[in-house]
Amino acid sequence: MGVSQRDWQAVRAIVHDKLQFEAFRPGQQEALRAVLEGKDTLAVLPTGSGKSAVYQIAGMMIPGPTVIVSPLIALQRDQQEAIERNELGEVAIVNSLQRAAEREQALNDLAAEDLEFLLLAPEQFNNPETLERLKAAKPSLFVVDEAHCISEWGHSFRPDYLRLGAVIDALGHPRTLALTATASPEVRREICERLHLRSPTVVVTGFDRPNIHLSVRCVTGERLKQQVLLELLEGAALPGIVYVATRKHAEVVAQTLVGAGRRAVAYHAGLKRDDRNARQSAFMNGEADIIVATSAFGMGVDKADVRFVFHYDVSDSLDSYYQEIGRAGRDGEPAQATLLFSDRDLNLKRFFAAGGRLSAEEIEQVIRTLGRLRQAGTARELAREAGLSLTKTNSAIARLEDEGVIVRSADGAVSLSTLARNLAARVVHAVAAHHDLREAQRARIEPIQRFARTRECRRAVLLEYFGDRLDAPCSGCDNCDLERRTSQPAA
């Protein structure tokens, strides 16, 4: 069913009067049209392209409430504030930091049809009552923000996202919109499969960020790395982000920068929540010029004037690298992205990627434990009962679910399927599938090496990885800069 001219007039009124856009940005109109036509949709739109506007407009146009799954409390708050600021409709949040009375009020407002938008994290579906009350509200649009979190191929895998396909089914499969800023073809396929999207419309706009200059510096040893980083900072506009691989590096590099007279702070998951919040706030409000961070920093961080992203350590994939450099230059002004590349760092990535083995005995232990339990249990409960780590238990659950041995309910509980047959063969298949996944994850390291070692246009190599192409001349990378300099005739 198409969208009527009258509906598009209403859409344009929202765009101009509420959101104050002069025109749709690339990909927005195509994704919005698909949703309004009742189609499941995956929209891969770059950072700063207005992904949230797609569900905000659709939510206002489609009768019934809109449920938005968003992974971070800070991100939920940002989205709530944007909806309220633009007067798009009543909005509420349900998350772990709320008091019981606040949560109850939000769900009561939903039941009374007083809410247009409800934001919540996937962990909220652990509570069966939450799911039942959402079912009763009959949402007309289900939105999965940061949808790459569902992918085991991706850079921000969140096991809680794996239940969302069952949640969508339990809600009667309302039209579903999945949003992300970055997803390679493999990740796009996995998002569609695990969310149970039905004949989805997939909208992918260009991945190029022409205002970000790309460069690589090949270095060997920590001393040289620190020296090169300090040299880069001498000519860099502020503020900026320095990404590192470990908590230790975050602290050491930040101390080095402070010692050199820089206003720098370290940020990583090992800090207490109050310390993380304080350091993030210092960077966001300008009290710190540089934040030295692990991958724990970034998702949901909306600072438009970041002028550089330097990678002190090699990323584990081009997915991660692209996501992280995308935090530079969101205001459209020139920005820098420089990778300090070391073969030693890459070898460490290969070593860690080779870990995480899952044996047939461990998978069988999960099956036996589920057989002993009289009722479905969560992954954490299963790990405790089976005597396995939570990571291995989650991996076993995912493989067994793919094999049809395990059923995952909308509230995250897992149980043995009554239809499962030939368990021995399925265990063999599950072990082989886990091995293939590990090998694929190791293989994802190689494109980073190609990107770092290439003498071709780095922008073209990066875009090719995402199934995109560079149709215009490169807007800025060190290899193309060198070629332009050397091809100029001597004066």
C-alpha positions, -999 to +999 in steps of 0.1 A: +000+000+000+014+033-011+016+066+009-011+091-001-003+126-012-022+139+019+000+118+042+031+131+025+019+167+031+015+158+068+050+144+068+065+175+052+047+196+078+064+176+106+098+179+088+095+217+084+075+228+114+086+203+141+121+191+131+129+222+111+147+204+083+149+222+050+148+188+032+151+151+038+187+138+042+199+109+021+181+077+030+156+092+053+127+095+028+133+060+014+133+044+049+103+065+060+083+056+030+089+018+035+078+020+072+047+040+063+038+014+037+039-012+065+072-028+056+098-041+079+129-019+073+166-019+080+181+016+075+219+019+075+224+056+076+257+073+086+261+092+119+245+126+117+220+117+090+190+118+112+182+082+118+160+090+148+139+114+127+127+084+107+110+067+136+099+100+151+080+110+120+067+074+115+055+073+151+035+105+147+020+093+114+010+057+124-019+053+149-007+035+181+024+037+203+060+034+192+084+012+212+121+021+208+148-003+221+179+016+228+210+001+245+222+030+267+205+050+293+223+082+281+212+075+246+176+070+258+177+104+276+191+122+245+163+108+224+137+117+250+149+152+252+148+155+214+112+143+212+102+167+240+121+196+225+104+192+191+070+186+207+065+153+188+043+136+214+043+122+249+074+101+257+086+081+286+116+059+295+117+025+313+151+016+326+170+002+356+177+036+371+141+045+376+122+042+408+094+016+407+068+044+409+082+061+377+083+028+358+047+020+369+036+055+358+051+050+324+035+017+318+001+030+331+004+059+306+011+034+279-020+014+288-041+046+289-029+055+254-013+086+267+021+078+253+033+081+217+069+069+224+083+045+249+121+041+252+136+010+270+167-012+270+166-048+259+172-060+295+137-047+304+123-077+286+137-099+314+106-088+333+076-109+320+052-082+332+068-056+310+063-077+280+027-085+289+019-048+293+035-040+260+015-068+243-017-053+258-008-018+244-004-033+209+025-011+196+021-002+160+059+004+154+088-014+170+122+003+166+156-013+173+182+014+176+219+006+173+208-026+156+244-038+149+244-048+186+225-080+176+254-092+154+281-115+166+301-103+136+297-067+149+318-045+171+293-040+199+276-073+203+250-073+231+236-108+240+204-092+253+197-081+217+193-117+206+159-120+223+144-092+202+133-114+174+112-134+199+099-101+215+088-089+181+070-121+174+054-121+209+040-086+202+023-098+171+051-086+148+043-049+145+061-032+116+097-031+126+124-006+119+161-014+126+185+015+126+223+016+126+251+038+114+273+010+101+269-025+090+288-046+065+268-069+042+273-098+065+261-078+095+231-066+075+220-101+067+224-112+104+203-082+116+175-092+093+176-128+102+178-125+140+151-098+142+128-120+121+122-092+096+097-102+069+108-094+033+125-063+047+133-031+027+170-025+033+181+012+028+219+018+027+232+052+019+268+060+011+294+053+038+317+081+028+325+109+053+343+133+029+351+158+057+372+132+075+408+130+063+422+094+066+458+086+073+480+058+087+514+060+105+533+028+107+551+026+141+571+000+161+573+001+199+556+020+226+582+048+228+578+056+191+540+054+193+539+080+221+564+102+202+542+101+170+511+107+190+526+138+206+537+150+171+502+145+157+487+165+185+511+194+179+493+202+147+458+190+155+427+211+162+409+203+194+390+185+209+397+149+200+395+112+209+425+088+212+413+052+211+433+025+228+428-013+231+432-018+269+424-001+302+461+000+310+469+019+278+441+044+285+456+053+318+492+053+306+486+073+275+464+098+293+492+103+319+517+108+291+495+135+276+489+152+309+527+152+315+531+169+281+508+197+293+476+184+276+442+185+292+435+148+289+414+122+308+412+084+306+380+066+300+373+028+303+349+002+317+371-004+347+363+030+362+334+034+387+302+048+370+306+082+387+342+085+375+332+076+340+304+101+340+326+128+354+353+122+328+328+120+299+312+153+311+346+170+313+352+161+277+317+170+265+317+204+282+352+214+272+370+210+305+392+183+289+404+186+253+413+149+248+397+117+260+419+086+258+394+058+257+387+021+250+358+011+229+336+016+260+334+052+250+314+064+220+280+048+214+254+075+220+280+102+225+268+132+205+296+158+204+295+176+170+329+194+171+353+165+176+382+174+153+402+142+154+401+105+162+435+090+166+438+052+170+468+046+193+461+008+190+447-011+160+409-018+160+397-054+159+379-048+126+371-022+100+336-022+114+349-009+147+373+015+130+346+031+109+322+034+138+349+051+159+362+075+133+326+085+126+326+103+159+348+130+143+334+159+123+297+155+129+293+192+124+305+187+088+337+206+094+371+191+085+384+164+109+413+139+110+414+102+115+448+087+119+457+051+127+490+042+144+496+008+128+518-019+142+522-055+130+528-065+167+494-051+177+477-070+148+494-102+159+479-097+194+445-092+178+449-125+160+460-142+192+430-131+212+406-139+183+419-174+183+406-178+219+370-185+229+369-221+219+337-240+226+339-278+229+313-305+223+316-314+260+307-278+270+277-277+246+265-310+259+269-297+294+245-269+286+220-294+271+222-317+302+218-288+325+187-276+307+174-311+309+178-311+346+160-278+351+123-281+356+117-247+340+133-223+316+161-202+329+182-172+320+217-175+305+232-164+338+213-190+358+223-217+332+259-207+334+259-210+372+242-244+371+264-257+343+297-244+358+306-225+327+315-189+321+287-166+309+305-159+277+307-196+268+272-202+279+259-174+257+279-188+227+265-223+233+229-209+235+233-190+203+247-220+184+220-244+198+193-219+190+205-218+154+203-256+154+168-257+168+178-274+200+171-244+223+141-220+223+146-185+236+115-167+249+109-130+247+119-125+284+153-140+277+147-174+293+160-205+274+146-240+273+151-272+253+129-275+222+105-304+224+110-308+186+147-313+187+160-346+173+194-361+165+211-342+193+245-357+187+245-345+151+233-311+161+261-308+187+286-316+160+270-289+138+270-264+166+308-269+173+315-266+136+294-234+134+312-219+164+346-227+148+335-211+116+324-180+135+358-177+152+376-181+119+354-155+103+362-131+132+399-138+128+395-131+091+380-097+098+414-086+111+429-089+076+410-060+061+425-037+087+459-048+075+450-042+039+436-007+048+468+001+067+493-013+041+476-002+009+492+023-014+458+028-031+432+053-020+423+045+017+388+059+013+381+036-016+394+005+004+373+014+034+341+019+013+347-013-006+346-032+027+311-020+033+300-028-002+301+008-013+322+026-039+339+059-043+324+076-073+340+110-068+377+119-064+390+112-029+383+142-006+414+135+015+437+106+025+475+104+029+480+082-002+460+104-025+477+135-010+511+119-019+500+110-054+488+145-060+520+160-048+543+137-068+522+141-100+525+179-100+551+192-125+582+207-110+582+245-109 
